[in-house]
Amino acid sequence: MGKITDILSTMDYGPSPESDVHVLAWLGSHKDGFGHFIGGRFLAPAALFDVNNPATGERIARVSQGTAEDVDAAVASARKAFPKWAALSGDERARYLYALAR
């Protein structure tokens, strides 16, 4: 196996090095639920359902159930954004993805 596959096969899940305080506060400020994030903005929430923590069963958030129209809008937005995203280097894209994951 290559080095990367060795690392990935031995990675254990563990606690996040960052605190969840900011995330929980942000989720708490959206008690009315989340709409889809399309085209750089959140849409109004609609047809909400609960998202629960699988470890505790506690509700984390309420999110919108997507429709075919939501999917079409998201795909159109992604196609519009793709040329700019594709022009970024792998390192630049990794920085964006890491920032989102945090």
MMTF fields as JSON, N, C-alpha, C and O atoms, coordinates in Angstrom:
{
  "mmtfVersion": "1.0.0",
  "mmtfProducer": "UNKNOWN",
  "numBonds": 407,
  "numAtoms": 408,
  "numGroups": 102,
  "numChains": 1,
  "numModels": 1,
  "chainsPerModel": [1],
  "groupsPerChain": [102],
  "chainIdList": ["A"],
  "bondAtomList": [4, 2, 8, 6, 12, 10, 16, 14, 20, 18, 24, 22, 28, 26, 32, 30, 36, 34, 40, 38, 44, 42, 48, 46, 52, 50, 56, 54, 60, 58, 64, 62, 68, 66, 72, 70, 76, 74, 80, 78, 84, 82, 88, 86, 92, 90, 96, 94, 100, 98, 104, 102, 108, 106, 112, 110, 116, 114, 120, 118, 124, 122, 128, 126, 132, 130, 136, 134, 140, 138, 144, 142, 148, 146, 152, 150, 156, 154, 160, 158, 164, 162, 168, 166, 172, 170, 176, 174, 180, 178, 184, 182, 188, 186, 192, 190, 196, 194, 200, 198, 204, 202, 208, 206, 212, 210, 216, 214, 220, 218, 224, 222, 228, 226, 232, 230, 236, 234, 240, 238, 244, 242, 248, 246, 252, 250, 256, 254, 260, 258, 264, 262, 268, 266, 272, 270, 276, 274, 280, 278, 284, 282, 288, 286, 292, 290, 296, 294, 300, 298, 304, 302, 308, 306, 312, 310, 316, 314, 320, 318, 324, 322, 328, 326, 332, 330, 336, 334, 340, 338, 344, 342, 348, 346, 352, 350, 356, 354, 360, 358, 364, 362, 368, 366, 372, 370, 376, 374, 380, 378, 384, 382, 388, 386, 392, 390, 396, 394, 400, 398, 404, 402],
  "bondOrderList": [1, 1, 1, 1, 1, 1, 1, 1, 1, 1, 1, 1, 1, 1, 1, 1, 1, 1, 1, 1, 1, 1, 1, 1, 1, 1, 1, 1, 1, 1, 1, 1, 1, 1, 1, 1, 1, 1, 1, 1, 1, 1, 1, 1, 1, 1, 1, 1, 1, 1, 1, 1, 1, 1, 1, 1, 1, 1, 1, 1, 1, 1, 1, 1, 1, 1, 1, 1, 1, 1, 1, 1, 1, 1, 1, 1, 1, 1, 1, 1, 1, 1, 1, 1, 1, 1, 1, 1, 1, 1, 1, 1, 1, 1, 1, 1, 1, 1, 1, 1, 1],
  "groupList": [{"groupName": "MET", "atomNameList": ["N", "CA", "C", "O"], "elementList": ["N", "C", "C", "O"], "formalChargeList": [0, 0, 0, 0], "bondAtomList": [1, 0, 2, 1, 3, 2], "bondOrderList": [1, 1, 2], "singleLetterCode": "M", "chemCompType": "L-PEPTIDE LINKING"}, {"groupName": "GLY", "atomNameList": ["N", "CA", "C", "O"], "elementList": ["N", "C", "C", "O"], "formalChargeList": [0, 0, 0, 0], "bondAtomList": [1, 0, 2, 1, 3, 2], "bondOrderList": [1, 1, 2], "singleLetterCode": "G", "chemCompType": "PEPTIDE LINKING"}, {"groupName": "LYS", "atomNameList": ["N", "CA", "C", "O"], "elementList": ["N", "C", "C", "O"], "formalChargeList": [0, 0, 0, 0], "bondAtomList": [1, 0, 2, 1, 3, 2], "bondOrderList": [1, 1, 2], "singleLetterCode": "K", "chemCompType": "L-PEPTIDE LINKING"}, {"groupName": "ILE", "atomNameList": ["N", "CA", "C", "O"], "elementList": ["N", "C", "C", "O"], "formalChargeList": [0, 0, 0, 0], "bondAtomList": [1, 0, 2, 1, 3, 2], "bondOrderList": [1, 1, 2], "singleLetterCode": "I", "chemCompType": "L-PEPTIDE LINKING"}, {"groupName": "THR", "atomNameList": ["N", "CA", "C", "O"], "elementList": ["N", "C", "C", "O"], "formalChargeList": [0, 0, 0, 0], "bondAtomList": [1, 0, 2, 1, 3, 2], "bondOrderList": [1, 1, 2], "singleLetterCode": "T", "chemCompType": "L-PEPTIDE LINKING"}, {"groupName": "ASP", "atomNameList": ["N", "CA", "C", "O"], "elementList": ["N", "C", "C", "O"], "formalChargeList": [0, 0, 0, 0], "bondAtomList": [1, 0, 2, 1, 3, 2], "bondOrderList": [1, 1, 2], "singleLetterCode": "D", "chemCompType": "L-PEPTIDE LINKING"}, {"groupName": "LEU", "atomNameList": ["N", "CA", "C", "O"], "elementList": ["N", "C", "C", "O"], "formalChargeList": [0, 0, 0, 0], "bondAtomList": [1, 0, 2, 1, 3, 2], "bondOrderList": [1, 1, 2], "singleLetterCode": "L", "chemCompType": "L-PEPTIDE LINKING"}, {"groupName": "SER", "atomNameList": ["N", "CA", "C", "O"], "elementList": ["N", "C", "C", "O"], "formalChargeList": [0, 0, 0, 0], "bondAtomList": [1, 0, 2, 1, 3, 2], "bondOrderList": [1, 1, 2], "singleLetterCode": "S", "chemCompType": "L-PEPTIDE LINKING"}, {"groupName": "TYR", "atomNameList": ["N", "CA", "C", "O"], "elementList": ["N", "C", "C", "O"], "formalChargeList": [0, 0, 0, 0], "bondAtomList": [1, 0, 2, 1, 3, 2], "bondOrderList": [1, 1, 2], "singleLetterCode": "Y", "chemCompType": "L-PEPTIDE LINKING"}, {"groupName": "PRO", "atomNameList": ["N", "CA", "C", "O"], "elementList": ["N", "C", "C", "O"], "formalChargeList": [0, 0, 0, 0], "bondAtomList": [1, 0, 2, 1, 3, 2], "bondOrderList": [1, 1, 2], "singleLetterCode": "P", "chemCompType": "L-PEPTIDE LINKING"}, {"groupName": "GLU", "atomNameList": ["N", "CA", "C", "O"], "elementList": ["N", "C", "C", "O"], "formalChargeList": [0, 0, 0, 0], "bondAtomList": [1, 0, 2, 1, 3, 2], "bondOrderList": [1, 1, 2], "singleLetterCode": "E", "chemCompType": "L-PEPTIDE LINKING"}, {"groupName": "VAL", "atomNameList": ["N", "CA", "C", "O"], "elementList": ["N", "C", "C", "O"], "formalChargeList": [0, 0, 0, 0], "bondAtomList": [1, 0, 2, 1, 3, 2], "bondOrderList": [1, 1, 2], "singleLetterCode": "V", "chemCompType": "L-PEPTIDE LINKING"}, {"groupName": "HIS", "atomNameList": ["N", "CA", "C", "O"], "elementList": ["N", "C", "C", "O"], "formalChargeList": [0, 0, 0, 0], "bondAtomList": [1, 0, 2, 1, 3, 2], "bondOrderList": [1, 1, 2], "singleLetterCode": "H", "chemCompType": "L-PEPTIDE LINKING"}, {"groupName": "ALA", "atomNameList": ["N", "CA", "C", "O"], "elementList": ["N", "C", "C", "O"], "formalChargeList": [0, 0, 0, 0], "bondAtomList": [1, 0, 2, 1, 3, 2], "bondOrderList": [1, 1, 2], "singleLetterCode": "A", "chemCompType": "L-PEPTIDE LINKING"}, {"groupName": "TRP", "atomNameList": ["N", "CA", "C", "O"], "elementList": ["N", "C", "C", "O"], "formalChargeList": [0, 0, 0, 0], "bondAtomList": [1, 0, 2, 1, 3, 2], "bondOrderList": [1, 1, 2], "singleLetterCode": "W", "chemCompType": "L-PEPTIDE LINKING"}, {"groupName": "PHE", "atomNameList": ["N", "CA", "C", "O"], "elementList": ["N", "C", "C", "O"], "formalChargeList": [0, 0, 0, 0], "bondAtomList": [1, 0, 2, 1, 3, 2], "bondOrderList": [1, 1, 2], "singleLetterCode": "F", "chemCompType": "L-PEPTIDE LINKING"}, {"groupName": "ARG", "atomNameList": ["N", "CA", "C", "O"], "elementList": ["N", "C", "C", "O"], "formalChargeList": [0, 0, 0, 0], "bondAtomList": [1, 0, 2, 1, 3, 2], "bondOrderList": [1, 1, 2], "singleLetterCode": "R", "chemCompType": "L-PEPTIDE LINKING"}, {"groupName": "ASN", "atomNameList": ["N", "CA", "C", "O"], "elementList": ["N", "C", "C", "O"], "formalChargeList": [0, 0, 0, 0], "bondAtomList": [1, 0, 2, 1, 3, 2], "bondOrderList": [1, 1, 2], "singleLetterCode": "N", "chemCompType": "L-PEPTIDE LINKING"}, {"groupName": "GLN", "atomNameList": ["N", "CA", "C", "O"], "elementList": ["N", "C", "C", "O"], "formalChargeList": [0, 0, 0, 0], "bondAtomList": [1, 0, 2, 1, 3, 2], "bondOrderList": [1, 1, 2], "singleLetterCode": "Q", "chemCompType": "L-PEPTIDE LINKING"}],
  "groupTypeList": [0, 1, 2, 3, 4, 5, 3, 6, 7, 4, 0, 5, 8, 1, 9, 7, 9, 10, 7, 5, 11, 12, 11, 6, 13, 14, 6, 1, 7, 12, 2, 5, 1, 15, 1, 12, 15, 3, 1, 1, 16, 15, 6, 13, 9, 13, 13, 6, 15, 5, 11, 17, 17, 9, 13, 4, 1, 10, 16, 3, 13, 16, 11, 7, 18, 1, 4, 13, 10, 5, 11, 5, 13, 13, 11, 13, 7, 13, 16, 2, 13, 15, 9, 2, 14, 13, 13, 6, 7, 1, 5, 10, 16, 13, 16, 8, 6, 8, 13, 6, 13, 16],
  "groupIdList": [1, 2, 3, 4, 5, 6, 7, 8, 9, 10, 11, 12, 13, 14, 15, 16, 17, 18, 19, 20, 21, 22, 23, 24, 25, 26, 27, 28, 29, 30, 31, 32, 33, 34, 35, 36, 37, 38, 39, 40, 41, 42, 43, 44, 45, 46, 47, 48, 49, 50, 51, 52, 53, 54, 55, 56, 57, 58, 59, 60, 61, 62, 63, 64, 65, 66, 67, 68, 69, 70, 71, 72, 73, 74, 75, 76, 77, 78, 79, 80, 81, 82, 83, 84, 85, 86, 87, 88, 89, 90, 91, 92, 93, 94, 95, 96, 97, 98, 99, 100, 101, 102],
  "secStructList": [7, 7, 2, 2, 2, 2, 2, 2, 2, 2, 7, 7, 7, 7, 7, 7, 1, 1, 7, 1, 2, 2, 2, 2, 2, 2, 2, 2, 6, 6, 6, 6, 7, 5, 7, 7, 3, 3, 6, 6, 3, 3, 7, 7, 7, 7, 1, 3, 3, 3, 3, 3, 7, 6, 6, 6, 7, 7, 3, 3, 3, 3, 3, 3, 7, 7, 7, 2, 2, 2, 2, 2, 2, 2, 2, 2, 2, 2, 2, 2, 2, 2, 2, 2, 2, 2, 2, 1, 7, 2, 2, 2, 2, 2, 2, 2, 2, 2, 2, 2, 2, 7],
  "xCoordList": [0.837, 0.0, 0.877, 1.987, 0.352, 1.059, 0.911, 0.109, 1.672, 1.69, 0.307, -0.123, -0.385, -1.7, -2.681, -3.413, -2.71, -3.643, -3.296, -4.19, -2.011, -1.617, -2.184, -2.73, -2.044, -2.541, -4.056, -4.588, -4.748, -6.212, -6.741, -7.769, -6.066, -6.561, -6.329, -6.93, -5.478, -5.204, -5.758, -5.546, -6.464, -7.004, -8.155, -9.073, -8.099, -9.183, -9.993, -9.472, -11.278, -12.096, -11.773, -11.504, -11.802, -11.529, -12.169, -12.826, -11.979, -12.578, -11.977, -10.804, -12.79, -12.329, -11.392, -11.635, -10.327, -9.424, -10.03, -9.562, -11.072, -11.725, -12.949, -13.567, -13.286, -14.47, -15.723, -15.698, -16.815, -18.09, -18.93, -20.074, -18.393, -19.149, -19.729, -20.909, -18.91, -19.376, -20.431, -21.401, -20.24, -21.208, -22.548, -23.598, -22.514, -23.761, -24.484, -25.712, -23.741, -24.363, -25.004, -26.11, -24.305, -24.837, -26.092, -27.087, -26.044, -27.228, -28.381, -29.527, -28.083, -29.114, -29.753, -30.921, -29.01, -29.564, -30.445, -31.045, -30.528, -31.354, -32.428, -32.672, -33.05, -34.068, -35.251, -35.93, -35.501, -36.618, -36.304, -37.173, -35.079, -34.708, -33.855, -33.711, -33.298, -32.41, -33.06, -33.633, -32.959, -33.273, -32.01, -30.955, -32.11, -30.948, -30.009, -30.455, -28.721, -27.718, -27.425, -26.732, -27.962, -27.833, -27.474, -28.1, -26.491, -26.116, -25.545, -25.679, -24.908, -24.274, -25.19, -24.806, -26.399, -27.309, -28.231, -28.486, -28.719, -29.7, -31.082, -31.466, -31.82, -33.208, -34.092, -33.668, -35.302, -36.238, -36.504, -36.665, -36.55, -36.826, -38.23, -39.175, -38.355, -39.656, -39.625, -38.573, -40.774, -40.899, -39.775, -38.994, -39.706, -38.605, -38.717, -39.812, -37.551, -37.488, -36.303, -35.381, -36.334, -35.295, -34.058, -34.148, -32.906, -31.63, -31.177, -31.016, -30.971, -30.638, -29.213, -28.662, -28.638, -27.328, -27.493, -28.249, -26.813, -27.009, -26.525, -26.968, -25.631, -25.111, -26.058, -26.126, -26.799, -27.647, -29.128, -29.967, -29.454, -30.845, -31.327, -32.455, -30.501, -30.869, -30.972, -30.16, -31.992, -32.144, -31.009, -30.728, -30.368, -29.29, -29.837, -29.491, -30.692, -31.205, -32.459, -32.805, -33.127, -34.237, -33.812, -33.386, -33.934, -33.496, -34.616, -35.545, -34.505, -35.523, -35.373, -34.264, -36.496, -36.533, -36.435, -37.208, -35.516, -35.322, -36.391, -36.971, -36.636, -37.567, -36.779, -35.592, -37.431, -36.783, -36.352, -35.302, -37.155, -36.805, -35.563, -34.722, -35.449, -34.252, -33.008, -31.966, -33.127, -31.997, -31.616, -30.433, -32.605, -32.322, -31.605, -30.651, -32.059, -31.424, -29.996, -29.099, -29.78, -28.437, -27.492, -26.339, -27.967, -27.131, -26.788, -25.645, -27.753, -27.487, -26.46, -25.569, -26.58, -25.627, -24.231, -23.237, -24.16, -22.867, -22.207, -20.996, -22.986, -22.427, -21.878, -20.843, -22.575, -22.124, -20.808, -19.924, -20.681, -19.494, -18.309, -17.169, -18.555, -17.506, -16.266, -15.161, -16.372, -15.147, -14.19, -12.977, -14.723, -13.871, -13.235, -12.05, -14.028, -13.522, -12.444, -11.406, -12.69, -11.743, -10.427, -9.387, -10.462, -9.251, -8.347, -7.175, -8.872, -8.061, -7.117, -7.411, -5.993, -5.079, -5.666, -6.581, -5.142, -5.587, -5.39, -6.232, -4.275, -3.999, -5.041, -5.508, -5.403, -6.412, -7.769, -8.462, -8.138, -9.407, -9.385, -10.378, -8.264, -8.138, -8.328, -8.933, -7.821, -7.987, -9.455, -9.909, -10.197, -11.633, -12.353, -13.162, -12.065, -12.733, -12.388, -13.249, -11.143, -10.744, -11.475, -11.935, -11.584, -12.298, -13.763, -14.32, -14.387, -15.778, -15.903, -16.855, -14.954, -15.002, -14.82, -15.319, -14.122, -13.895, -15.158, -15.193],
  "yCoordList": [-1.187, 0.0, 1.244, 1.246, 2.298, 3.564, 4.27, 3.871, 5.292, 6.018, 6.557, 6.398, 7.185, 7.76, 6.673, 6.853, 5.566, 4.502, 3.922, 3.509, 3.884, 3.436, 4.368, 3.925, 5.66, 6.644, 6.538, 6.499, 6.492, 6.462, 5.194, 5.235, 4.084, 2.833, 2.756, 1.915, 3.608, 3.568, 4.775, 4.909, 5.653, 6.849, 6.463, 5.749, 6.929, 6.719, 7.998, 9.102, 7.828, 8.991, 9.429, 8.604, 10.7, 11.227, 12.588, 13.068, 13.206, 14.519, 15.551, 15.475, 16.498, 17.579, 18.485, 18.748, 18.963, 19.853, 21.227, 21.956, 21.589, 22.872, 22.71, 21.646, 23.772, 23.787, 23.87, 24.438, 23.3, 23.385, 24.576, 24.716, 25.431, 26.551, 27.449, 27.797, 27.828, 28.738, 28.083, 28.726, 26.821, 26.1, 25.982, 26.227, 25.611, 25.47, 26.803, 26.845, 27.893, 29.219, 29.575, 30.116, 29.27, 29.565, 28.741, 29.263, 27.462, 26.615, 27.138, 27.16, 27.558, 28.094, 29.36, 29.63, 30.136, 31.371, 31.097, 32.023, 29.853, 29.456, 28.45, 27.464, 28.7, 27.774, 27.593, 26.567, 28.598, 28.493, 27.569, 27.298, 27.086, 26.142, 26.761, 27.98, 25.88, 26.282, 26.019, 24.956, 27.011, 26.783, 26.286, 26.194, 25.976, 25.517, 26.688, 27.828, 26.411, 27.411, 27.248, 26.316, 28.165, 28.086, 29.469, 30.462, 29.529, 30.803, 31.801, 33.011, 31.303, 32.184, 32.739, 33.656, 32.203, 32.698, 31.575, 30.603, 31.751, 30.806, 31.182, 32.351, 30.208, 30.406, 30.265, 29.703, 30.766, 30.659, 29.188, 28.386, 28.827, 27.43, 27.003, 27.788, 25.758, 25.212, 23.698, 23.077, 23.104, 21.645, 21.099, 20.248, 21.593, 21.262, 19.864, 19.339, 19.278, 18.037, 18.13, 18.916, 17.331, 17.362, 16.584, 15.559, 17.097, 16.39, 16.134, 17.071, 14.868, 14.489, 13.971, 13.386, 14.202, 13.659, 12.147, 11.703, 11.347, 9.895, 9.289, 8.205, 9.968, 9.433, 9.678, 8.879, 10.803, 11.173, 11.228, 11.202, 11.305, 11.472, 12.903, 13.204, 13.792, 15.196, 15.891, 15.658, 16.755, 17.502, 18.513, 19.268, 18.518, 19.461, 20.67, 21.811, 20.41, 21.489, 21.013, 19.832, 21.974, 21.682, 22.193, 23.338, 21.334, 21.69, 21.444, 20.677, 22.111, 22.007, 20.73, 20.323, 20.114, 18.977, 19.529, 20.413, 19.032, 19.538, 19.068, 17.993, 19.892, 19.561, 19.456, 19.78, 19.013, 18.956, 20.356, 20.517, 21.364, 22.742, 23.204, 23.916, 22.799, 23.132, 22.517, 23.165, 21.273, 20.593, 21.31, 21.53, 21.675, 22.384, 23.704, 24.046, 24.448, 25.726, 25.512, 26.278, 24.482, 24.197, 23.787, 24.217, 22.967, 22.533, 23.727, 23.859, 24.592, 25.78, 26.683, 27.215, 26.854, 27.674, 27.056, 27.763, 25.743, 25.055, 25.168, 25.368, 25.042, 25.17, 26.573, 26.744, 27.57, 28.958, 29.177, 29.885, 28.575, 28.768, 27.911, 28.219, 26.851, 25.879, 26.459, 26.112, 27.316, 27.8, 28.497, 28.294, 29.299, 29.986, 28.974, 29.074, 28.0, 26.964, 26.129, 25.833, 25.757, 24.92, 25.647, 25.007, 26.973, 27.752, 27.833, 28.189, 27.51, 27.526, 26.332, 25.282, 26.505, 25.374, 24.405, 24.756, 23.204, 22.223, 22.722, 22.486, 23.415, 23.962, 25.009, 25.029, 25.876, 26.901, 26.259, 26.668, 25.263, 24.572, 23.875, 23.894, 23.264, 22.588, 23.568, 23.223, 24.776, 25.785, 26.138, 26.275, 26.285, 26.562, 25.403, 25.617, 24.189, 23.021, 22.852, 22.494, 23.107, 23.012, 24.06, 23.773, 25.286, 26.346, 25.972, 26.235, 25.366, 24.922, 23.823, 23.805, 22.923, 21.801, 22.252, 21.606, 23.337, 23.826, 24.426, 24.904],
  "zCoordList": [0.0, 0.0, 0.0, 0.532, -0.609, -0.598, 0.736, 1.58, 0.91, 2.178, 2.556, 3.698, 1.62, 1.919, 2.34, 3.313, 1.638, 2.012, 3.372, 4.111, 3.715, 5.057, 6.121, 7.132, 5.874, 6.841, 6.97, 8.08, 5.836, 5.879, 6.536, 7.213, 6.351, 6.932, 8.433, 9.101, 8.975, 10.414, 11.158, 12.363, 10.453, 11.114, 12.031, 11.627, 13.23, 14.18, 14.302, 14.145, 14.585, 14.887, 16.299, 17.172, 16.514, 17.838, 17.972, 17.048, 19.109, 19.312, 18.36, 17.995, 17.976, 17.118, 17.906, 19.084, 17.274, 18.001, 18.26, 19.136, 17.504, 17.702, 18.589, 18.633, 19.288, 20.137, 19.27, 18.178, 19.767, 19.048, 19.505, 19.073, 20.364, 20.936, 19.85, 19.899, 18.871, 17.821, 16.937, 16.535, 16.64, 15.805, 16.524, 15.93, 17.792, 18.551, 18.68, 18.615, 18.864, 18.929, 17.594, 17.553, 16.5, 15.174, 14.902, 14.398, 15.235, 15.066, 15.915, 15.464, 17.139, 18.023, 17.491, 17.773, 16.728, 16.163, 14.948, 14.402, 14.523, 13.374, 13.799, 13.104, 14.915, 15.447, 14.491, 14.53, 13.629, 12.689, 11.526, 10.697, 11.455, 10.416, 9.331, 9.228, 8.529, 7.447, 6.105, 5.868, 5.231, 3.837, 3.149, 3.777, 1.897, 1.139, 0.877, 0.755, 0.791, 0.447, -1.032, -1.439, -1.838, -3.297, -3.819, -3.447, -4.66, -5.265, -4.275, -4.46, -3.227, -2.257, -1.192, -0.467, -1.078, -0.034, 0.434, -0.278, 1.661, 2.191, 1.678, 1.717, 1.203, 0.803, 2.033, 3.043, 1.953, 3.075, 3.376, 2.455, 4.656, 5.012, 4.584, 4.654, 4.144, 3.758, 3.921, 3.77, 4.23, 4.387, 5.268, 4.842, 6.483, 7.391, 7.984, 8.189, 8.255, 9.022, 9.975, 9.758, 11.02, 12.046, 11.619, 10.945, 12.028, 11.913, 13.341, 14.124, 13.68, 15.053, 15.17, 14.238, 16.336, 16.662, 16.808, 17.672, 15.993, 16.069, 17.382, 17.763, 18.067, 19.329, 20.494, 21.427, 20.435, 21.576, 21.247, 22.147, 19.963, 19.562, 19.677, 19.286, 20.203, 20.38, 19.026, 18.132, 18.888, 17.644, 17.515, 18.446, 16.363, 16.077, 15.332, 15.64, 14.35, 13.504, 12.785, 12.803, 12.152, 11.246, 9.877, 9.733, 8.88, 7.532, 6.528, 6.78, 5.392, 4.35, 3.535, 3.189, 3.237, 2.319, 0.903, 0.535, 0.118, -1.234, -2.203, -2.047, -3.198, -4.279, -5.587, -5.632, -6.618, -7.932, -8.367, -8.99, -8.044, -8.391, -7.63, -8.18, -6.366, -5.582, -6.216, -6.315, -6.641, -7.282, -8.573, -8.833, -9.379, -10.63, -10.36, -11.059, -9.349, -9.004, -8.514, -8.867, -7.707, -7.192, -8.317, -8.345, -9.235, -10.36, -11.247, -11.682, -11.52, -12.338, -11.663, -12.325, -10.358, -9.612, -9.633, -9.802, -9.463, -9.482, -10.853, -10.946, -11.899, -13.251, -13.484, -14.128, -12.96, -13.101, -12.341, -12.823, -11.166, -10.324, -10.757, -10.407, -11.505, -11.806, -12.487, -12.07, -13.505, -14.157, -13.179, -13.247, -12.29, -11.312, -10.352, -10.034, -9.895, -8.988, -9.681, -9.089, -10.921, -11.664, -11.924, -12.074, -11.978, -12.224, -10.993, -11.114, -9.818, -8.599, -8.58, -9.152, -7.922, -7.754, -6.73, -5.984, -6.702, -5.714, -4.299, -3.432, -4.053, -2.725, -2.335, -1.197, -3.278, -2.986, -2.685, -1.753, -3.471, -3.216, -1.865, -1.137, -1.528, -0.232, 0.916, 1.931, 0.769, 1.829, 2.032, 3.168, 0.94, 1.059, 1.741, 2.644, 1.317, 1.892, 3.366, 4.17, 3.72, 5.125, 5.954, 7.059, 5.417, 6.139, 6.348, 7.413, 5.353, 5.506, 6.552, 7.333, 6.565, 7.507, 8.948, 9.87, 9.145, 10.501, 11.021, 12.155]
}
